[in-house]
Every structure is written in C-alpha cells, then in structure tokens.
Amino acid sequence: MMKQVVSGITNYLIQEKIIDEKEKSIYLFGFNLFFKYLVCIVFTILLGAMNHSLKEVVIIILLFLPLRSYAGGIHLKKDSFCLICSVAIVQIVVFINRLHPFNLIANIFLSLTTCLLIDLIGPVDNKNKPLDNIERTVFKNRLQKVLFVQLIVFFTMILLNQNEFITLMTLSFCVNLFSMLLGKYFRNREVCCQKYASFLN
C-alpha cells in the first residue's frame, strides 16, 4: 500500500515535470523513508499517549530522528516488522528510564563513549541507498554537527539537574549506536557476498 502511494506521488511529480525522470529512484527512496517515519511516529505517539508516557516519547523522537537521519543504521526489509520494532524500542527506552534511571557518572560515560563511537563508525549506508564519497563527507559533517548540538544540550540538562532528560539522551545515543553496529554488520556481509558471487562468476 505504502509503495503504491509513494510510486503514485513520484510518477505525478514526473508527469508535472517537477522532478526529472533520472531522479526517480532518489525520490522513491526519499518518499518511502518519509512515510515510514511518519507512520512510525504516529503509532509511537499514540501508544505513548495511551501509556501516559507522551512526554518521554516525544523527547526520544526529537533526539533519535536527527541523529538517525545522518548516522544511518539497520534497515529491516518488511515495513510492518520495522514499525513493530521501532515502537517497541521506544517503549523499552521509556520503561528503562522509569524503572531505573542511570546515575550521573554512568550517563556521562555512556553518552561520551557512544557519541565517540557514532562519530567513528558513521555514516552507515544500506544497499537501497549506498553513499558515494561526496555524500559520505556531507553526511559525516552533518552527523558531527548533530552530535555536537545534542552533547551541548546533554551537558546543559546536567547543569539544570534534569535527570530524566539526561537518561533519555543517553539511551537515545545507545540505541542509535546499536542500530549502526547492526547496519554495519549486515552491510559488510552484503558487500562480501556480492564480491564472492562476482568472483565465482
């Protein structure tokens, strides 16, 4: 259903000569990603409202999405499975934060460590949208800017003694890093399989 909507919008833009036919694959990828995020955000916010955790859910989304956009990470093949996993992860983060927030030292250590690793590893592309050298450089610069801004916010929250917000930021960094590591692993495996297949041929 989503693919049909995305395809319809892209074809309409091409017919109206708003975009070029050569750019179709780029727009298909972009619209598909946008609608995936939109559906996921709507479901996550609705569940957050039902669980009386709307504030935490909104904070997690505002923290996670800008970083995820430039850091990259794992992409699941089935949209339905991706939606379920994304909503579940947000609820797990809220649960951990409410059950046992990290102390200040743990928050600082985890946040700085994960941010360093995110900067070293990212950006992580995928087979649907591989990054060339120019795109990789652009994404890397934007990723570093997002990390810098979020770390400034993180230490500001420490000064303001906002412990709940601090732990949510730490968990957001951790989830992003975990997604990147999985994405990197599967991406490297795909590349190795492609090279092996071409070698056999």
Number of C-alpha atoms within 10 A of each C-alpha: 6 13 12 10 13 20 19 13 15 23 17 13 16 16 12 10 10 10 15 13 14 9 11 16 13 13 20 18 14 14 18 18 12 13 15 16 15 12 13 20 19 12 16 24 20 15 18 20 15 10 10 11 17 17 12 22 24 17 14 20 15 12 20 19 15 15 22 22 14 22 26 24 25 20 18 12 8 8 14 12 10 16 19 13 14 17 19 14 14 24 20 13 19 22 13 15 20 14 9 9 19 19 11 14 9 13 21 19 11 18 22 15 13 21 21 14 16 25 16 11 16 22 25 25 21 17 11 10 11 12 16 9 9 9 12 17 13 13 20 20 15 18 23 20 14 19 20 13 11 18 18 12 15 22 14 13 16 16 10 9 12 13 18 14 19 25 27 26 23 24 27 25 26 19 18 22 25 16 19 25 20 15 20 21 14 17 20 13 12 14 12 12 12 12 12 11 10 9 8 7 6
